[in-house]
């Protein structure tokens, strides 16, 4: 892999030896950095979480709700998830649990998912998992809508 000319690049050994400086540059000075090893054959991008958030904000969730036979149903198309419950609150809780569990599995097995059509879900899953726990339900569902009969 060739060096990224417009971004600061360090070898892995140098980055490890100066990790505090590297982190200060990436986090406090908002300067992304490329870390390479094996003569540039392997590389990674370091980016501060606060700099990542604006990139992920464009990946919005479009969860739909309905009531079918007395059960509230939430369909989350970006993650291909469906949750249900006797109340909207129960369905929302189930959807949040399913989404977080799926995100955890996804990142544990990223090598697998990267070889499937689910690789396209990564930005939404990053956004979900990087969102503080207290805000995840609102991120997934938004403002509660009035469910319609299916």
Residue frames as qw, qx, qy, qz and C-alpha x, y, z in Angstrom:
[[0.000, 0.891, 0.455, 0.000, 0.00, 0.00, 0.00],
 [0.407, 0.460, -0.024, 0.789, 1.40, 3.37, -0.97],
 [0.216, -0.313, -0.455, 0.805, 1.71, 6.15, 1.59],
 [0.079, 0.851, 0.514, 0.079, -1.16, 8.59, 1.79],
 [0.475, 0.323, -0.008, 0.819, 0.65, 11.74, 0.66],
 [0.140, -0.626, -0.077, -0.763, -1.70, 14.30, 2.19],
 [0.733, -0.631, -0.088, -0.239, -1.97, 12.70, 5.64],
 [0.154, -0.696, 0.670, -0.206, 0.77, 12.38, 8.24],
 [0.943, 0.059, -0.312, -0.097, 2.13, 8.84, 8.18],
 [0.256, -0.669, 0.665, -0.209, 4.25, 7.02, 10.72],
 [0.551, 0.160, -0.819, -0.027, 5.64, 3.55, 10.92],
 [0.751, -0.499, -0.389, -0.190, 4.20, 1.33, 13.62],
 [0.706, -0.168, -0.378, 0.575, 7.40, 1.30, 15.71],
 [0.168, 0.218, -0.104, 0.956, 7.62, 5.09, 15.73],
 [0.470, -0.489, -0.281, -0.679, 3.90, 5.43, 16.48],
 [0.780, -0.430, -0.447, 0.082, 4.19, 3.03, 19.45],
 [0.579, -0.076, -0.299, 0.755, 7.19, 4.91, 20.79],
 [0.011, 0.029, -0.070, 0.997, 5.36, 8.24, 20.54],
 [0.133, -0.495, -0.840, -0.178, 1.80, 7.07, 21.19],
 [0.137, -0.680, -0.455, 0.558, 0.93, 9.96, 23.50],
 [0.015, -0.441, 0.255, 0.860, 1.99, 12.49, 20.85],
 [0.062, -0.142, -0.820, -0.551, 0.18, 10.54, 18.14],
 [0.132, -0.606, -0.780, 0.082, -3.03, 10.51, 20.18],
 [0.101, -0.637, -0.213, 0.734, -2.74, 14.22, 21.00],
 [0.016, 0.244, -0.492, -0.836, -2.40, 15.04, 17.32],
 [0.148, -0.279, -0.858, -0.405, -5.32, 12.85, 16.30],
 [0.238, -0.639, -0.716, 0.150, -7.69, 13.76, 19.14],
 [0.214, -0.725, -0.259, 0.601, -6.80, 17.30, 20.20],
 [0.034, -0.488, 0.347, 0.800, -5.47, 18.78, 16.97],
 [0.720, 0.480, 0.345, -0.363, -7.97, 16.83, 14.82],
 [0.277, 0.653, -0.611, -0.351, -5.22, 15.54, 12.54],
 [0.982, 0.069, 0.091, -0.153, -5.90, 12.06, 11.12],
 [0.111, -0.677, 0.713, 0.142, -2.84, 9.87, 10.86],
 [0.910, 0.239, -0.294, -0.166, -1.92, 6.79, 8.87],
 [0.504, -0.573, 0.645, -0.036, 0.08, 4.09, 10.66],
 [0.792, 0.437, -0.379, -0.195, 1.95, 1.63, 8.45],
 [0.594, -0.491, 0.635, 0.048, 3.96, -1.52, 8.92],
 [0.743, 0.105, 0.604, 0.269, 5.76, -4.00, 6.69],
 [0.288, -0.120, 0.441, 0.842, 6.97, -1.24, 4.40],
 [0.353, 0.227, -0.057, -0.906, 3.48, 0.16, 3.89],
 [0.277, -0.083, -0.887, -0.360, 1.87, -3.17, 2.95],
 [0.322, -0.604, -0.723, 0.097, -0.46, -2.80, 5.94],
 [0.072, 0.223, -0.114, 0.965, -1.94, 0.51, 6.99],
 [0.191, -0.658, -0.716, 0.133, -4.62, 1.88, 9.27],
 [0.018, 0.597, 0.104, 0.795, -6.20, 5.27, 9.71],
 [0.291, -0.392, -0.630, 0.603, -6.40, 6.83, 13.16],
 [0.122, -0.505, -0.298, -0.801, -9.27, 9.27, 13.47],
 [0.084, -0.022, 0.612, -0.786, -10.65, 10.85, 16.62],
 [0.063, 0.474, 0.875, -0.069, -14.17, 9.82, 17.58],
 [0.124, 0.713, 0.296, -0.624, -15.35, 13.45, 17.60],
 [0.139, 0.482, -0.491, -0.712, -14.11, 13.76, 14.01],
 [0.029, 0.089, 0.960, 0.264, -15.84, 10.53, 13.04],
 [0.218, 0.500, 0.691, -0.475, -19.30, 11.63, 14.23],
 [0.357, 0.597, -0.052, -0.717, -19.99, 14.14, 11.42],
 [0.198, 0.287, -0.817, -0.459, -19.11, 11.46, 8.89],
 [0.041, -0.199, -0.977, 0.063, -21.65, 9.09, 10.41],
 [0.261, 0.375, 0.415, -0.787, -24.44, 11.63, 10.91],
 [0.432, 0.297, -0.425, -0.738, -25.51, 11.14, 7.30],
 [0.356, -0.039, -0.922, -0.145, -26.41, 7.50, 7.99],
 [0.464, -0.157, 0.304, -0.817, -29.90, 7.87, 9.40],
 [0.106, 0.144, 0.979, -0.098, -32.20, 5.14, 10.60],
 [0.439, -0.037, -0.280, -0.853, -35.67, 4.95, 9.04],
 [0.042, 0.118, 0.957, -0.262, -37.52, 2.64, 11.41],
 [0.456, -0.222, -0.405, -0.761, -41.19, 2.06, 10.57],
 [0.204, 0.022, 0.826, -0.526, -43.88, 1.10, 13.03],
 [0.531, -0.161, -0.505, -0.661, -47.24, -0.58, 12.65],
 [0.509, -0.134, 0.669, -0.525, -49.80, -2.46, 14.67],
 [0.549, 0.125, -0.704, -0.432, -50.77, -5.90, 13.46],
 [0.711, -0.314, -0.616, -0.129, -53.28, -8.07, 15.32],
 [0.580, -0.802, -0.094, -0.109, -52.74, -6.03, 18.50],
 [0.785, -0.319, 0.088, 0.524, -48.94, -6.29, 18.37],
 [0.096, 0.942, -0.193, -0.259, -46.69, -3.30, 17.80],
 [0.873, 0.157, 0.246, 0.390, -44.13, -4.07, 15.09],
 [0.040, -0.891, 0.267, 0.364, -40.98, -2.06, 14.36],
 [0.868, 0.352, 0.196, 0.290, -39.13, -2.66, 11.11],
 [0.256, -0.815, 0.305, 0.420, -35.57, -1.37, 10.86],
 [0.829, 0.556, 0.062, -0.009, -34.60, -1.58, 7.15],
 [0.234, 0.831, -0.496, 0.096, -30.97, -0.39, 7.38],
 [0.216, -0.452, 0.840, -0.209, -30.12, -3.29, 9.70],
 [0.587, -0.005, -0.699, -0.408, -32.81, -5.64, 8.39],
 [0.089, -0.052, -0.852, 0.514, -34.29, -6.14, 11.86],
 [0.487, -0.458, -0.417, -0.616, -37.88, -6.62, 13.04],
 [0.113, -0.003, -0.772, 0.626, -39.06, -6.34, 16.65],
 [0.437, -0.474, -0.492, -0.585, -42.44, -6.60, 18.27],
 [0.130, -0.064, -0.747, 0.649, -44.29, -6.29, 21.52],
 [0.082, -0.658, -0.746, 0.062, -47.67, -5.77, 23.17],
 [0.056, -0.931, -0.167, 0.318, -46.79, -2.07, 23.53],
 [0.490, 0.831, -0.151, 0.218, -44.72, 0.36, 21.51],
 [0.289, -0.801, 0.496, -0.170, -42.28, 0.53, 24.46],
 [0.825, -0.198, 0.529, 0.030, -41.79, -3.25, 24.45],
 [0.790, 0.543, 0.197, 0.206, -41.18, -3.26, 20.69],
 [0.203, 0.915, -0.265, 0.229, -38.73, -0.36, 21.02],
 [0.533, -0.640, 0.547, -0.085, -36.84, -2.13, 23.81],
 [0.882, 0.071, 0.451, 0.117, -36.63, -5.32, 21.76],
 [0.628, 0.746, 0.031, 0.219, -35.40, -3.43, 18.68],
 [0.067, -0.890, 0.415, -0.178, -32.70, -1.67, 20.69],
 [0.705, -0.414, 0.576, -0.024, -31.55, -4.98, 22.22],
 [0.860, 0.341, 0.348, 0.149, -31.51, -6.71, 18.84],
 [0.445, 0.867, -0.097, 0.203, -29.62, -3.85, 17.18],
 [0.242, -0.813, 0.512, -0.134, -26.92, -3.61, 19.86],
 [0.798, -0.205, 0.565, 0.032, -26.45, -7.39, 19.97],
 [0.787, 0.547, 0.226, 0.173, -26.18, -7.46, 16.18],
 [0.216, 0.922, -0.271, 0.173, -23.63, -4.60, 16.19],
 [0.498, -0.640, 0.582, -0.057, -21.50, -6.42, 18.74],
 [0.848, 0.088, 0.510, 0.113, -21.58, -9.66, 16.69],
 [0.602, 0.787, 0.068, 0.113, -20.88, -7.71, 13.51],
 [0.089, 0.888, -0.423, 0.156, -17.69, -6.12, 14.85],
 [0.665, -0.425, 0.614, -0.031, -16.56, -9.35, 16.51],
 [0.705, 0.163, 0.647, 0.241, -16.84, -11.08, 13.11],
 [0.250, 0.796, -0.094, -0.544, -16.09, -8.16, 10.79],
 [0.099, -0.391, 0.797, 0.450, -13.90, -10.33, 8.57],
 [0.280, 0.318, 0.904, 0.065, -16.91, -12.53, 7.87],
 [0.267, 0.780, 0.460, -0.331, -19.42, -9.72, 7.33],
 [0.006, 0.692, -0.346, -0.633, -16.96, -7.86, 5.09],
 [0.088, -0.137, 0.872, 0.462, -17.36, -10.72, 2.60],
 [0.155, 0.529, 0.834, -0.015, -21.16, -10.45, 2.50],
 [0.051, 0.643, 0.389, 0.657, -23.69, -7.89, 1.33],
 [0.483, -0.804, -0.336, 0.084, -23.95, -6.79, 4.99],
 [0.573, -0.072, -0.045, 0.815, -20.62, -4.94, 4.67],
 [0.037, 0.527, 0.277, 0.803, -22.76, -1.96, 3.62],
 [0.526, -0.741, -0.390, -0.150, -24.30, -1.85, 7.12],
 [0.652, -0.094, -0.336, 0.674, -21.01, -0.83, 8.74],
 [0.079, 0.341, -0.091, 0.932, -21.62, 2.95, 8.88],
 [0.585, -0.523, -0.225, -0.577, -25.03, 2.49, 10.54],
 [0.852, -0.343, -0.366, 0.150, -23.61, -0.02, 13.01],
 [0.499, 0.111, -0.279, 0.813, -20.67, 2.26, 13.82],
 [0.195, -0.466, -0.027, -0.863, -23.07, 5.12, 14.41],
 [0.752, -0.485, -0.310, -0.321, -25.21, 2.95, 16.70],
 [0.836, -0.245, -0.344, 0.350, -22.36, 1.52, 18.74],
 [0.414, 0.159, -0.190, 0.876, -20.60, 4.90, 19.11],
 [0.333, -0.593, -0.174, -0.712, -23.81, 6.58, 20.30],
 [0.138, -0.261, 0.710, -0.640, -24.09, 6.80, 24.09],
 [0.089, -0.234, -0.967, 0.040, -26.34, 4.06, 25.43],
 [0.132, 0.514, 0.552, -0.644, -28.91, 6.56, 26.73],
 [0.319, 0.551, -0.144, -0.758, -29.40, 7.95, 23.19],
 [0.113, -0.124, 0.904, 0.394, -29.52, 4.74, 21.16],
 [0.271, 0.512, 0.806, -0.122, -33.27, 4.22, 21.23],
 [0.234, 0.817, 0.142, -0.508, -33.92, 7.78, 19.99],
 [0.014, -0.519, 0.642, 0.564, -31.29, 7.25, 17.27],
 [0.163, 0.080, 0.954, 0.236, -33.00, 4.06, 16.09],
 [0.100, 0.604, 0.790, -0.026, -36.59, 5.18, 16.37],
 [0.061, 0.330, 0.160, 0.928, -36.58, 8.96, 16.42],
 [0.377, -0.054, 0.324, -0.866, -39.63, 10.74, 17.72],
 [0.317, 0.224, 0.911, -0.140, -42.40, 8.22, 18.37],
 [0.303, 0.000, -0.459, -0.835, -44.88, 8.16, 15.53],
 [0.680, 0.056, 0.410, -0.605, -48.47, 7.08, 15.72],
 [0.208, -0.108, 0.932, 0.277, -48.50, 3.52, 14.44],
 [0.603, 0.197, -0.202, -0.746, -51.03, 2.71, 11.77],
 [0.852, 0.034, 0.468, -0.233, -52.90, -0.50, 11.20],
 [0.152, -0.387, 0.779, 0.470, -50.96, -2.85, 8.90]]
